[in-house]
Amino acid sequence: MKTTYSLNRLLALFVTGGFVFLLADSLLEHWGVLREEPAAFIPVLFSAAGSLIGMVAVTKWDGRWIRILHITLLAAFLIAGTGLCFHIESEEDENGTPERRAHEQKEKEKPLLAPLAFGGLGALGLLGTARKWPGEVI
C-alpha cells in the first residue's frame, strides 16, 4: 500500500530528520565537555525529544500531535537563544591552571551560529505546518 504525504507532513518529516541530525551533531561536538558542563546536555536532550515528538506527529498526524509539535518548534527558538548565550559568554580567569586555560581557549572556538540551527528548524517547521496554508484538512 502506497502512502502519500501532504507537503505539510513532508516538511514535518524533514524537520524531524533535522532534529536527528542535530542530535548526532550535538552529541559529537559536546562529547568532551558533557562531564564538566551540564548545560551541554540541553541540545542533546532537546534534539532527542524533538526527534521523538516529530516522529510521532508525522505518523499519527492529528491535531493534538501537530499542536505538540508546534510547541516543540516554538521551544526550539528558546533553545537557539540559550545556546547562543552559552556560546558567546566567556570567563576571564588569568590565574587558572594550564589545563583550565587550554579548556578556555577551546571554548573560545565555539561556533556562534551552531545553536541557531534549532531556530532555523523551528521556523521551517512552524511555517510548513501552519494552518494558514493547509496541505490537508486536519
N, CA, C and O atoms as a printed pandas DataFrame, in Angstrom:
     atom_number atom_name residue_name chain_id  residue_number  x_coord  y_coord  z_coord
0              1         N          MET        A               1    0.837   -1.176    0.000
1              2        CA          MET        A               1    0.000    0.000    0.000
2              3         C          MET        A               1    0.884    1.242    0.000
3              4         O          MET        A               1    1.743    1.398    0.868
4              5         N          LYS        A               2    0.681    2.096   -0.943
5              6        CA          LYS        A               2    1.472    3.308   -1.066
6              7         C          LYS        A               2    0.806    4.438   -0.288
7              8         O          LYS        A               2   -0.385    4.704   -0.447
8              9         N          THR        A               3    1.601    5.097    0.556
9             10        CA          THR        A               3    1.100    6.207    1.353
10            11         C          THR        A               3    1.602    7.506    0.746
11            12         O          THR        A               3    2.794    7.651    0.471
12            13         N          THR        A               4    0.703    8.438    0.539
13            14        CA          THR        A               4    1.109    9.751    0.054
14            15         C          THR        A               4    0.995   10.749    1.195
15            16         O          THR        A               4    0.028   10.745    1.956
16            17         N          TYR        A               5    2.000   11.598    1.293
17            18        CA          TYR        A               5    2.029   12.607    2.337
18            19         C          TYR        A               5    1.809   13.980    1.726
19            20         O          TYR        A               5    2.234   14.249    0.602
20            21         N          SER        A               6    1.140   14.845    2.480
21            22        CA          SER        A               6    0.969   16.226    2.051
22            23         C          SER        A               6    2.292   16.968    2.214
23            24         O          SER        A               6    3.222   16.466    2.845
24            25         N          LEU        A               7    2.367   18.163    1.642
25            26        CA          LEU        A               7    3.571   18.974    1.768
26            27         C          LEU        A               7    3.832   19.322    3.232
27            28         O          LEU        A               7    4.982   19.336    3.672
28            29         N          ASN        A               8    2.773   19.600    3.984
29            30        CA          ASN        A               8    2.925   19.916    5.409
30            31         C          ASN        A               8    3.570   18.745    6.149
31            32         O          ASN        A               8    4.486   18.934    6.949
32            33         N          ARG        A               9    3.094   17.567    5.879
33            34        CA          ARG        A               9    3.607   16.379    6.552
34            35         C          ARG        A               9    5.044   16.100    6.127
35            36         O          ARG        A               9    5.860   15.683    6.949
36            37         N          LEU        A              10    5.362   16.323    4.856
37            38        CA          LEU        A              10    6.737   16.128    4.392
38            39         C          LEU        A              10    7.691   17.131    5.035
39            40         O          LEU        A              10    8.828   16.788    5.359
40            41         N          LEU        A              11    7.230   18.375    5.221
41            42        CA          LEU        A              11    8.071   19.361    5.899
42            43         C          LEU        A              11    8.280   18.988    7.370
43            44         O          LEU        A              11    9.367   19.185    7.913
44            45         N          ALA        A              12    7.249   18.455    8.006
45            46        CA          ALA        A              12    7.407   17.974    9.385
46            47         C          ALA        A              12    8.386   16.801    9.433
47            48         O          ALA        A              12    9.162   16.680   10.381
48            49         N          LEU        A              13    8.354   15.950    8.429
49            50        CA          LEU        A              13    9.301   14.837    8.349
50            51         C          LEU        A              13   10.721   15.361    8.140
51            52         O          LEU        A              13   11.667   14.837    8.729
52            53         N          PHE        A              14   10.874   16.386    7.310
53            54        CA          PHE        A              14   12.178   16.999    7.088
54            55         C          PHE        A              14   12.725   17.611    8.379
55            56         O          PHE        A              14   13.907   17.465    8.687
56            57         N          VAL        A              15   11.866   18.292    9.127
57            58        CA          VAL        A              15   12.282   18.894   10.398
58            59         C          VAL        A              15   12.666   17.800   11.399
59            60         O          VAL        A              15   13.613   17.961   12.168
60            61         N          THR        A              16   11.931   16.698   11.384
61            62        CA          THR        A              16   12.270   15.575   12.264
62            63         C          THR        A              16   13.656   15.028   11.918
63            64         O          THR        A              16   14.453   14.726   12.806
64            65         N          GLY        A              17   13.932   14.907   10.628
65            66        CA          GLY        A              17   15.270   14.494   10.210
66            67         C          GLY        A              17   16.329   15.489   10.651
67            68         O          GLY        A              17   17.443   15.099   11.001
68            69         N          GLY        A              18   15.992   16.767   10.637
69            70        CA          GLY        A              18   16.912   17.791   11.128
70            71         C          GLY        A              18   17.209   17.626   12.605
71            72         O          GLY        A              18   18.346   17.809   13.038
72            73         N          PHE        A              19   16.194   17.280   13.382
73            74        CA          PHE        A              19   16.418   17.028   14.809
74            75         C          PHE        A              19   17.308   15.808   15.024
75            76         O          PHE        A              19   18.138   15.798   15.934
76            77         N          VAL        A              20   17.142   14.786   14.199
77            78        CA          VAL        A              20   18.009   13.599   14.305
78            79         C          VAL        A              20   19.450   13.994   13.986
79            80         O          VAL        A              20   20.377   13.582   14.683
80            81         N          PHE        A              21   19.638   14.792   12.937
81            82        CA          PHE        A              21   20.980   15.264   12.604
82            83         C          PHE        A              21   21.565   16.095   13.741
83            84         O          PHE        A              21   22.726   15.910   14.104
84            85         N          LEU        A              22   20.775   17.013   14.309
85            86        CA          LEU        A              22   21.274   17.842   15.403
86            87         C          LEU        A              22   21.575   17.020   16.648
87            88         O          LEU        A              22   22.466   17.373   17.421
88            89         N          LEU        A              23   20.842   15.923   16.851
89            90        CA          LEU        A              23   21.144   15.030   17.968
90            91         C          LEU        A              23   22.541   14.448   17.799
91            92         O          LEU        A              23   23.349   14.476   18.727
92            93         N          ALA        A              24   22.820   13.921   16.611
93            94        CA          ALA        A              24   24.147   13.341   16.363
94            95         C          ALA        A              24   25.234   14.414   16.429
95            96         O          ALA        A              24   26.285   14.196   17.033
96            97         N          ASP        A              25   24.990   15.555   15.820
97            98        CA          ASP        A              25   25.988   16.622   15.794
98            99         C          ASP        A              25   26.258   17.175   17.196
99           100         O          ASP        A              25   27.414   17.369   17.572
100          101         N          SER        A              26   25.213   17.427   17.958
101          102        CA          SER        A              26   25.389   17.962   19.316
102          103         C          SER        A              26   26.110   16.963   20.205
103          104         O          SER        A              26   26.952   17.337   21.022
104          105         N          LEU        A              27   25.777   15.702   20.042
105          106        CA          LEU        A              27   26.433   14.681   20.856
106          107         C          LEU        A              27   27.921   14.600   20.520
107          108         O          LEU        A              27   28.755   14.501   21.420
108          109         N          LEU        A              28   28.253   14.642   19.246
109          110        CA          LEU        A              28   29.666   14.581   18.856
110          111         C          LEU        A              28   30.427   15.841   19.268
111          112         O          LEU        A              28   31.553   15.752   19.758
112          113         N          GLU        A              29   29.830   16.992   19.075
113          114        CA          GLU        A              29   30.527   18.242   19.381
114          115         C          GLU        A              29   30.656   18.498   20.877
115          116         O          GLU        A              29   31.636   19.101   21.317
116          117         N          HIS        A              30   29.697   18.055   21.654
117          118        CA          HIS        A              30   29.711   18.309   23.094
118          119         C          HIS        A              30   30.279   17.146   23.897
119          120         O          HIS        A              30   30.324   17.216   25.125
120          121         N          TRP        A              31   30.706   16.098   23.243
121          122        CA          TRP        A              31   31.138   14.885   23.945
122          123         C          TRP        A              31   32.232   15.183   24.967
123          124         O          TRP        A              31   32.202   14.635   26.068
124          125         N          GLY        A              32   33.177   16.019   24.635
125          126        CA          GLY        A              32   34.294   16.294   25.536
126          127         C          GLY        A              32   33.944   17.143   26.742
127          128         O          GLY        A              32   34.685   17.134   27.725
128          129         N          VAL        A              33   32.851   17.871   26.702
129          130        CA          VAL        A              33   32.519   18.766   27.808
130          131         C          VAL        A              33   31.266   18.338   28.565
131          132         O          VAL        A              33   30.809   19.062   29.449
132          133         N          LEU        A              34   30.709   17.191   28.239
133          134        CA          LEU        A              34   29.470   16.765   28.905
134          135         C          LEU        A              34   29.660   16.557   30.407
135          136         O          LEU        A              34   28.758   16.850   31.193
136          137         N          ARG        A              35   30.821   16.057   30.806
137          138        CA          ARG        A              35   31.057   15.837   32.243
138          139         C          ARG        A              35   31.279   17.142   32.996
139          140         O          ARG        A              35   30.881   17.274   34.154
140          141         N          GLU        A              36   31.917   18.104   32.335
141          142        CA          GLU        A              36   32.270   19.350   33.012
142          143         C          GLU        A              36   31.138   20.369   33.010
143          144         O          GLU        A              36   30.989   21.137   33.960
144          145         N          GLU        A              37   30.352   20.376   31.961
145          146        CA          GLU        A              37   29.297   21.376   31.827
146          147         C          GLU        A              37   27.947   20.697   31.604
147          148         O          GLU        A              37   27.669   20.216   30.505
148          149         N          PRO        A              38   27.118   20.656   32.628
149          150        CA          PRO        A              38   25.807   20.019   32.467
150          151         C          PRO        A              38   24.923   20.712   31.425
151          152         O          PRO        A              38   24.017   20.086   30.874
152          153         N          ALA        A              39   25.171   21.980   31.153
153          154        CA          ALA        A              39   24.374   22.699   30.157
154          155         C          ALA        A              39   24.597   22.154   28.750
155          156         O          ALA        A              39   23.790   22.405   27.854
156          157         N          ALA        A              40   25.678   21.416   28.548
157          158        CA          ALA        A              40   25.948   20.835   27.230
158          159         C          ALA        A              40   24.951   19.724   26.897
159          160         O          ALA        A              40   24.842   19.318   25.739
160          161         N          PHE        A              41   24.226   19.231   27.896
161          162        CA          PHE        A              41   23.201   18.214   27.652
162          163         C          PHE        A              41   21.928   18.802   27.046
163          164         O          PHE        A              41   21.128   18.061   26.475
164          165         N          ILE        A              42   21.723   20.106   27.156
165          166        CA          ILE        A              42   20.473   20.725   26.703
166          167         C          ILE        A              42   20.199   20.453   25.230
167          168         O          ILE        A              42   19.112   19.972   24.910
168          169         N          PRO        A              43   21.133   20.738   24.308
169          170        CA          PRO        A              43   20.804   20.476   22.901
170          171         C          PRO        A              43   20.660   18.995   22.589
171          172         O          PRO        A              43   19.885   18.618   21.710
172          173         N          VAL        A              44   21.395   18.157   23.299
173          174        CA          VAL        A              44   21.304   16.711   23.065
174          175         C          VAL        A              44   19.924   16.205   23.472
175          176         O          VAL        A              44   19.266   15.496   22.710
176          177         N          LEU        A              45   19.492   16.568   24.667
177          178        CA          LEU        A              45   18.187   16.114   25.148
178          179         C          LEU        A              45   17.039   16.724   24.352
179          180         O          LEU        A              45   16.053   16.046   24.066
180          181         N          PHE        A              46   17.160   17.998   23.994
181          182        CA          PHE        A              46   16.096   18.634   23.217
182          183         C          PHE        A              46   16.000   18.028   21.820
183          184         O          PHE        A              46   14.901   17.837   21.298
184          185         N          SER        A              47   17.143   17.727   21.216
185          186        CA          SER        A              47   17.127   17.092   19.892
186          187         C          SER        A              47   16.480   15.717   19.951
187          188         O          SER        A              47   15.725   15.340   19.055
188          189         N          ALA        A              48   16.779   14.962   21.017
189          190        CA          ALA        A              48   16.162   13.641   21.167
190          191         C          ALA        A              48   14.653   13.777   21.337
191          192         O          ALA        A              48   13.884   13.037   20.723
192          193         N          ALA        A              49   14.234   14.723   22.173
193          194        CA          ALA        A              49   12.793   14.942   22.373
194          195         C          ALA        A              49   12.131   15.415   21.083
195          196         O          ALA        A              49   11.048   14.942   20.739
196          197         N          GLY        A              50   12.763   16.341   20.364
197          198        CA          GLY        A              50   12.215   16.829   19.105
198          199         C          GLY        A              50   12.104   15.727   18.066
199          200         O          GLY        A              50   11.145   15.688   17.296
200          201         N          SER        A              51   13.083   14.832   18.041
201          202        CA          SER        A              51   13.040   13.703   17.103
202          203         C          SER        A              51   11.868   12.786   17.406
203          204         O          SER        A              51   11.128   12.390   16.506
204          205         N          LEU        A              52   11.705   12.454   18.672
205          206        CA          LEU        A              52   10.611   11.550   19.054
206          207         C          LEU        A              52    9.247   12.186   18.807
207          208         O          LEU        A              52    8.352   11.547   18.254
208          209         N          ILE        A              53    9.088   13.435   19.213
209          210        CA          ILE        A              53    7.807   14.117   19.009
210          211         C          ILE        A              53    7.520   14.274   17.522
211          212         O          ILE        A              53    6.380   14.108   17.087
212          213         N          GLY        A              54    8.545   14.591   16.744
213          214        CA          GLY        A              54    8.363   14.721   15.303
214          215         C          GLY        A              54    7.951   13.407   14.656
215          216         O          GLY        A              54    7.078   13.384   13.788
216          217         N          MET        A              55    8.582   12.307   15.079
217          218        CA          MET        A              55    8.224   11.000   14.506
218          219         C          MET        A              55    6.782   10.624   14.821
219          220         O          MET        A              55    6.057   10.130   13.958
220          221         N          VAL        A              56    6.376   10.861   16.055
221          222        CA          VAL        A              56    5.000   10.538   16.429
222          223         C          VAL        A              56    4.023   11.446   15.688
223          224         O          VAL        A              56    2.981   10.989   15.218
224          225         N          ALA        A              57    4.357   12.728   15.584
225          226        CA          ALA        A              57    3.469   13.670   14.894
226          227         C          ALA        A              57    3.318   13.308   13.423
227          228         O          ALA        A              57    2.216   13.389   12.879
228          229         N          VAL        A              58    4.401   12.912   12.773
229          230        CA          VAL        A              58    4.327   12.555   11.357
230          231         C          VAL        A              58    3.524   11.272   11.161
231          232         O          VAL        A              58    2.767   11.160   10.197
232          233         N          THR        A              59    3.680   10.306   12.060
233          234        CA          THR        A              59    2.954    9.044   11.887
234          235         C          THR        A              59    1.478    9.176   12.240
235          236         O          THR        A              59    0.628    8.655   11.518
236          237         N          LYS        A              60    1.157    9.857   13.326
237          238        CA          LYS        A              60   -0.252    9.988   13.733
238          239         C          LYS        A              60   -0.964   11.085   12.950
239          240         O          LYS        A              60   -2.085   10.884   12.483
240          241         N          TRP        A              61   -0.334   12.228   12.805
241          242        CA          TRP        A              61   -0.809   13.397   12.058
242          243         C          TRP        A              61   -2.256   13.764   12.380
243          244         O          TRP        A              61   -3.129   13.786   11.513
244          245         N          ASP        A              62   -2.468   14.047   13.647
245          246        CA          ASP        A              62   -3.767   14.574   14.070
246          247         C          ASP        A              62   -3.529   15.901   14.784
247          248         O          ASP        A              62   -2.387   16.262   15.067
248          249         N          GLY        A              63   -4.588   16.613   15.070
249          250        CA          GLY        A              63   -4.489   17.951   15.630
250          251         C          GLY        A              63   -3.700   18.025   16.922
251          252         O          GLY        A              63   -2.941   18.971   17.135
252          253         N          ARG        A              64   -3.871   17.044   17.779
253          254        CA          ARG        A              64   -3.193   17.047   19.084
254          255         C          ARG        A              64   -1.676   16.973   18.910
255          256         O          ARG        A              64   -0.942   17.744   19.527
256          257         N          TRP        A              65   -1.211   16.054   18.078
257          258        CA          TRP        A              65    0.231   15.878   17.909
258          259         C          TRP        A              65    0.845   17.013   17.110
259          260         O          TRP        A              65    2.015   17.341   17.305
260          261         N          ILE        A              66    0.079   17.614   16.218
261          262        CA          ILE        A              66    0.591   18.769   15.481
262          263         C          ILE        A              66    0.763   19.951   16.436
263          264         O          ILE        A              66    1.733   20.699   16.311
264          265         N          ARG        A              67   -0.155   20.133   17.384
265          266        CA          ARG        A              67   -0.001   21.197   18.390
266          267         C          ARG        A              67    1.210   20.934   19.276
267          268         O          ARG        A              67    1.944   21.863   19.612
268          269         N          ILE        A              68    1.426   19.674   19.657
269          270        CA          ILE        A              68    2.609   19.338   20.464
270          271         C          ILE        A              68    3.876   19.617   19.668
271          272         O          ILE        A              68    4.862   20.111   20.215
272          273         N          LEU        A              69    3.850   19.302   18.380
273          274        CA          LEU        A              69    4.998   19.606   17.524
274          275         C          LEU        A              69    5.213   21.117   17.430
275          276         O          LEU        A              69    6.353   21.581   17.455
276          277         N          HIS        A              70    4.131   21.884   17.321
277          278        CA          HIS        A              70    4.258   23.344   17.270
278          279         C          HIS        A              70    4.880   23.887   18.558
279          280         O          HIS        A              70    5.723   24.783   18.505
280          281         N          ILE        A              71    4.480   23.363   19.692
281          282        CA          ILE        A              71    5.062   23.799   20.968
282          283         C          ILE        A              71    6.549   23.468   21.006
283          284         O          ILE        A              71    7.355   24.269   21.480
284          285         N          THR        A              72    6.910   22.289   20.508
285          286        CA          THR        A              72    8.320   21.897   20.452
286          287         C          THR        A              72    9.105   22.825   19.527
287          288         O          THR        A              72   10.231   23.215   19.835
288          289         N          LEU        A              73    8.503   23.172   18.399
289          290        CA          LEU        A              73    9.182   24.064   17.454
290          291         C          LEU        A              73    9.313   25.480   18.012
291          292         O          LEU        A              73   10.301   26.159   17.730
292          293         N          LEU        A              74    8.343   25.935   18.793
293          294        CA          LEU        A              74    8.477   27.225   19.471
294          295         C          LEU        A              74    9.583   27.172   20.519
295          296         O          LEU        A              74   10.341   28.128   20.682
296          297         N          ALA        A              75    9.670   26.050   21.225
297          298        CA          ALA        A              75   10.732   25.892   22.225
298          299         C          ALA        A              75   12.109   25.856   21.561
299          300         O          ALA        A              75   13.111   26.181   22.197
300          301         N          ALA        A              76   12.163   25.468   20.300
301          302        CA          ALA        A              76   13.441   25.452   19.583
302          303         C          ALA        A              76   14.036   26.853   19.497
303          304         O          ALA        A              76   15.258   27.002   19.496
304          305         N          PHE        A              77   13.191   27.885   19.423
305          306        CA          PHE        A              77   13.693   29.259   19.427
306          307         C          PHE        A              77   14.352   29.583   20.764
307          308         O          PHE        A              77   15.385   30.252   20.797
308          309         N          LEU        A              78   13.769   29.118   21.860
309          310        CA          LEU        A              78   14.372   29.336   23.180
310          311         C          LEU        A              78   15.707   28.612   23.300
311          312         O          LEU        A              78   16.669   29.147   23.852
312          313         N          ILE        A              79   15.756   27.393   22.780
313          314        CA          ILE        A              79   16.999   26.622   22.814
314          315         C          ILE        A              79   18.069   27.328   21.980
315          316         O          ILE        A              79   19.232   27.388   22.380
316          317         N          ALA        A              80   17.679   27.857   20.829
317          318        CA          ALA        A              80   18.639   28.573   19.977
318          319         C          ALA        A              80   19.191   29.799   20.695
319          320         O          ALA        A              80   20.399   30.037   20.675
320          321         N          GLY        A              81   18.321   30.574   21.324
321          322        CA          GLY        A              81   18.773   31.763   22.052
322          323         C          GLY        A              81   19.649   31.421   23.244
323          324         O          GLY        A              81   20.663   32.073   23.492
324          325         N          THR        A              82   19.250   30.393   23.975
325          326        CA          THR        A              82   20.039   29.966   25.131
326          327         C          THR        A              82   21.408   29.458   24.687
327          328         O          THR        A              82   22.428   29.790   25.290
328          329         N          GLY        A              83   21.421   28.656   23.635
329          330        CA          GLY        A              83   22.695   28.148   23.132
330          331         C          GLY        A              83   23.596   29.255   22.632
331          332         O          GLY        A              83   24.812   29.202   22.818
332          333         N          LEU        A              84   23.013   30.256   22.000
333          334        CA          LEU        A              84   23.803   31.387   21.537
334          335         C          LEU        A              84   24.428   32.126   22.719
335          336         O          LEU        A              84   25.583   32.545   22.649
336          337         N          CYS        A              85   23.670   32.286   23.798
337          338        CA          CYS        A              85   24.214   32.929   25.002
338          339         C          CYS        A              85   25.354   32.112   25.593
339          340         O          CYS        A              85   26.368   32.675   26.006
340          341         N          PHE        A              86   25.199   30.784   25.640
341          342        CA          PHE        A              86   26.266   29.933   26.170
342          343         C          PHE        A              86   27.507   29.985   25.281
343          344         O          PHE        A              86   28.630   29.909   25.780
344          345         N          HIS        A              87   27.316   30.111   23.985
345          346        CA          HIS        A              87   28.466   30.141   23.089
346          347         C          HIS        A              87   29.146   31.501   23.089
347          348         O          HIS        A              87   30.332   31.591   22.768
348          349         N          ILE        A              88   28.431   32.555   23.437
349          350        CA          ILE        A              88   29.025   33.894   23.461
350          351         C          ILE        A              88   29.746   34.156   24.781
351          352         O          ILE        A              88   30.819   34.759   24.796
352          353         N          GLU        A              89   29.162   33.707   25.878
353          354        CA          GLU        A              89   29.723   34.036   27.190
354          355         C          GLU        A              89   31.123   33.456   27.340
355          356         O          GLU        A              89   31.401   32.341   26.900
356          357         N          SER        A              90   31.980   34.219   27.957
357          358        CA          SER        A              90   33.346   33.752   28.218
358          359         C          SER        A              90   33.757   34.193   29.611
359          360         O          SER        A              90   33.380   35.263   30.089
360          361         N          GLU        A              91   34.528   33.352   30.234
361          362        CA          GLU        A              91   35.015   33.656   31.570
362          363         C          GLU        A              91   36.480   34.048   31.471
363          364         O          GLU        A              91   37.268   33.352   30.832
364          365         N          GLU        A              92   36.846   35.149   32.097
365          366        CA          GLU        A              92   38.229   35.599   32.113
366          367         C          GLU        A              92   38.847   35.185   33.443
367          368         O          GLU        A              92   38.465   35.683   34.501
368          369         N          ASP        A              93   39.805   34.268   33.373
369          370        CA          ASP        A              93   40.482   33.794   34.579
370          371         C          ASP        A              93   41.980   33.718   34.275
371          372         O          ASP        A              93   42.450   32.753   33.672
372          373         N          GLU        A              94   42.710   34.724   34.690
373          374        CA          GLU        A              94   44.143   34.783   34.419
374          375         C          GLU        A              94   44.931   33.843   35.324
375          376         O          GLU        A              94   46.023   33.411   34.954
376          377         N          ASN        A              95   44.400   33.516   36.507
377          378        CA          ASN        A              95   45.149   32.748   37.489
378          379         C          ASN        A              95   44.870   31.257   37.413
379          380         O          ASN        A              95   45.274   30.520   38.313
380          381         N          GLY        A              96   44.201   30.790   36.381
381          382        CA          GLY        A              96   43.836   29.387   36.277
382          383         C          GLY        A              96   45.028   28.493   35.956
383          384         O          GLY        A              96   46.112   28.972   35.622
384          385         N          THR        A              97   44.812   27.211   36.063
385          386        CA          THR        A              97   45.845   26.228   35.745
386          387         C          THR        A              97   46.039   26.174   34.234
387          388         O          THR        A              97   45.184   26.652   33.488
388          389         N          PRO        A              98   47.133   25.608   33.778
389          390        CA          PRO        A              98   47.330   25.497   32.323
390          391         C          PRO        A              98   46.219   24.673   31.642
391          392         O          PRO        A              98   45.834   24.955   30.507
392          393         N          GLU        A              99   45.717   23.661   32.347
393          394        CA          GLU        A              99   44.622   22.879   31.768
394          395         C          GLU        A              99   43.371   23.734   31.623
395          396         O          GLU        A              99   42.654   23.642   30.627
396          397         N          ARG        A             100   43.118   24.564   32.625
397          398        CA          ARG        A             100   41.942   25.435   32.588
398          399         C          ARG        A             100   42.076   26.460   31.452
399          400         O          ARG        A             100   41.115   26.723   30.729
400          401         N          ARG        A             101   43.278   27.036   31.304
401          402        CA          ARG        A             101   43.487   27.998   30.217
402          403         C          ARG        A             101   43.340   27.330   28.853
403          404         O          ARG        A             101   42.813   27.941   27.922
404          405         N          ALA        A             102   43.799   26.086   28.721
405          406        CA          ALA        A             102   43.640   25.353   27.457
406          407         C          ALA        A             102   42.163   25.076   27.190
407          408         O          ALA        A             102   41.696   25.165   26.054
408          409         N          HIS        A             103   41.435   24.738   28.261
409          410        CA          HIS        A             103   39.998   24.493   28.116
410          411         C          HIS        A             103   39.278   25.771   27.709
411          412         O          HIS        A             103   38.381   25.738   26.867
412          413         N          GLU        A             104   39.663   26.890   28.299
413          414        CA          GLU        A             104   39.041   28.174   27.942
414          415         C          GLU        A             104   39.369   28.565   26.503
415          416         O          GLU        A             104   38.536   29.144   25.805
416          417         N          GLN        A             105   40.594   28.244   26.062
417          418        CA          GLN        A             105   40.939   28.546   24.675
418          419         C          GLN        A             105   40.085   27.714   23.729
419          420         O          GLN        A             105   39.667   28.194   22.675
420          421         N          LYS        A             106   39.828   26.469   24.106
421          422        CA          LYS        A             106   38.981   25.610   23.278
422          423         C          LYS        A             106   37.541   26.130   23.273
423          424         O          LYS        A             106   36.861   26.059   22.249
424          425         N          GLU        A             107   37.079   26.651   24.405
425          426        CA          GLU        A             107   35.727   27.195   24.481
426          427         C          GLU        A             107   35.581   28.443   23.627
427          428         O          GLU        A             107   34.493   28.730   23.129
428          429         N          LYS        A             108   36.663   29.186   23.454
429          430        CA          LYS        A             108   36.588   30.381   22.614
430          431         C          LYS        A             108   36.370   30.002   21.152
431          432         O          LYS        A             108   35.984   30.843   20.340
432          433         N          GLU        A             109   36.616   28.749   20.822
433          434        CA          GLU        A             109   36.428   28.281   19.460
434          435         C          GLU        A             109   35.000   27.811   19.214
435          436         O          GLU        A             109   34.717   27.224   18.170
436          437         N          LYS        A             110   34.109   28.056   20.144
437          438        CA          LYS        A             110   32.713   27.645   19.973
438          439         C          LYS        A             110   32.097   28.369   18.788
439          440         O          LYS        A             110   32.197   29.592   18.694
440          441         N          PRO        A             111   31.465   27.636   17.887
441          442        CA          PRO        A             111   30.829   28.307   16.748
442          443         C          PRO        A             111   29.580   29.052   17.194
443          444         O          PRO        A             111   28.720   28.495   17.877
444          445         N          LEU        A             112   29.493   30.307   16.804
445          446        CA          LEU        A             112   28.378   31.130   17.260
446          447         C          LEU        A             112   27.078   30.810   16.539
447          448         O          LEU        A             112   26.003   30.977   17.115
448          449         N          LEU        A             113   27.148   30.358   15.305
449          450        CA          LEU        A             113   25.925   30.110   14.550
450          451         C          LEU        A             113   25.373   28.699   14.744
451          452         O          LEU        A             113   24.257   28.418   14.307
452          453         N          ALA        A             114   26.120   27.815   15.383
453          454        CA          ALA        A             114   25.663   26.435   15.552
454          455         C          ALA        A             114   24.332   26.330   16.302
455          456         O          ALA        A             114   23.464   25.576   15.863
456          457         N          PRO        A             115   24.130   27.047   17.408
457          458        CA          PRO        A             115   22.846   26.931   18.105
458          459         C          PRO        A             115   21.664   27.454   17.297
459          460         O          PRO        A             115   20.519   27.077   17.549
460          461         N          LEU        A             116   21.939   28.314   16.335
461          462        CA          LEU        A             116   20.845   28.883   15.551
462          463         C          LEU        A             116   20.211   27.872   14.602
463          464         O          LEU        A             116   19.179   28.160   13.996
464          465         N          ALA        A             117   20.809   26.702   14.465
465          466        CA          ALA        A             117   20.192   25.651   13.657
466          467         C          ALA        A             117   18.846   25.243   14.252
467          468         O          ALA        A             117   17.921   24.888   13.521
468          469         N          PHE        A             118   18.739   25.294   15.572
469          470        CA          PHE        A             118   17.460   24.994   16.221
470          471         C          PHE        A             118   16.404   26.020   15.827
471          472         O          PHE        A             118   15.251   25.670   15.577
472          473         N          GLY        A             119   16.805   27.282   15.773
473          474        CA          GLY        A             119   15.869   28.328   15.356
474          475         C          GLY        A             119   15.435   28.160   13.914
475          476         O          GLY        A             119   14.273   28.398   13.584
476          477         N          GLY        A             120   16.357   27.753   13.050
477          478        CA          GLY        A             120   16.016   27.516   11.653
478          479         C          GLY        A             120   15.037   26.370   11.489
479          480         O          GLY        A             120   14.098   26.452   10.698
480          481         N          LEU        A             121   15.261   25.295   12.243
481          482        CA          LEU        A             121   14.314   24.174   12.197
482          483         C          LEU        A             121   12.954   24.595   12.728
483          484         O          LEU        A             121   11.920   24.201   12.188
484          485         N          GLY        A             122   12.957   25.389   13.780
485          486        CA          GLY        A             122   11.691   25.865   14.339
486          487         C          GLY        A             122   10.923   26.713   13.344
487          488         O          GLY        A             122    9.713   26.551   13.186
488          489         N          ALA        A             123   11.628   27.624   12.667
489          490        CA          ALA        A             123   10.967   28.492   11.691
490          491         C          ALA        A             123   10.426   27.697   10.512
491          492         O          ALA        A             123    9.289   27.906   10.089
492          493         N          LEU        A             124   11.230   26.791    9.984
493          494        CA          LEU        A             124   10.788   25.979    8.850
494          495         C          LEU        A             124    9.595   25.105    9.229
495          496         O          LEU        A             124    8.631   24.990    8.472
496          497         N          GLY        A             125    9.673   24.496   10.401
497          498        CA          GLY        A             125    8.578   23.628   10.836
498          499         C          GLY        A             125    7.293   24.387   11.094
499          500         O          GLY        A             125    6.215   23.922   10.723
500          501         N          LEU        A             126    7.391   25.551   11.727
501          502        CA          LEU        A             126    6.189   26.332   12.009
502          503         C          LEU        A             126    5.554   26.870   10.731
503          504         O          LEU        A             126    4.331   26.860   10.592
504          505         N          LEU        A             127    6.374   27.334    9.805
505          506        CA          LEU        A             127    5.825   27.817    8.536
506          507         C          LEU        A             127    5.245   26.663    7.713
507          508         O          LEU        A             127    4.213   26.810    7.058
508          509         N          GLY        A             128    5.915   25.532    7.758
509          510        CA          GLY        A             128    5.470   24.400    6.955
510          511         C          GLY        A             128    4.211   23.730    7.457
511          512         O          GLY        A             128    3.469   23.139    6.673
512          513         N          THR        A             129    3.960   23.813    8.742
513          514        CA          THR        A             129    2.780   23.149    9.301
514          515         C          THR        A             129    1.707   24.128    9.743
515          516         O          THR        A             129    0.770   23.744   10.442
516          517         N          ALA        A             130    1.830   25.380    9.347
517          518        CA          ALA        A             130    0.848   26.382    9.735
518          519         C          ALA        A             130   -0.500   26.086    9.090
519          520         O          ALA        A             130   -0.553   25.571    7.973
520          521         N          ARG        A             131   -1.574   26.405    9.774
521          522        CA          ARG        A             131   -2.897   26.174    9.252
522          523         C          ARG        A             131   -3.298   27.189    8.186
523          524         O          ARG        A             131   -4.302   27.006    7.497
524          525         N          LYS        A             132   -2.523   28.249    8.050
525          526        CA          LYS        A             132   -2.833   29.246    7.031
526          527         C          LYS        A             132   -2.687   28.667    5.632
527          528         O          LYS        A             132   -3.406   29.058    4.713
528          529         N          TRP        A             133   -1.751   27.731    5.473
529          530        CA          TRP        A             133   -1.547   27.072    4.192
530          531         C          TRP        A             133   -1.778   25.576    4.372
531          532         O          TRP        A             133   -0.826   24.799    4.289
532          533         N          PRO        A             134   -2.992   25.160    4.613
533          534        CA          PRO        A             134   -3.201   23.736    4.895
534          535         C          PRO        A             134   -2.967   22.882    3.654
535          536         O          PRO        A             134   -3.472   23.181    2.572
536          537         N          GLY        A             135   -2.208   21.838    3.828
537          538        CA          GLY        A             135   -1.996   20.895    2.749
538          539         C          GLY        A             135   -3.051   19.816    2.749
539          540         O          GLY        A             135   -3.308   19.177    1.729
540          541         N          GLU        A             136   -3.654   19.619    3.894
541          542        CA          GLU        A             136   -4.723   18.660    4.013
542          543         C          GLU        A             136   -5.610   19.100    5.167
543          544         O          GLU        A             136   -5.161   19.846    6.037
544          545         N          VAL        A             137   -6.814   18.668    5.192
545          546        CA          VAL        A             137   -7.744   19.045    6.252
546          547         C          VAL        A             137   -7.405   18.242    7.486
547          548         O          VAL        A             137   -7.331   17.014    7.455
548          549         N          ILE        A             138   -7.198   18.968    8.582
549          550        CA          ILE        A             138   -6.828   18.311    9.833
550          551         C          ILE        A             138   -8.028   18.239   10.742
551          552         O          ILE        A             138   -7.932   17.719   11.853
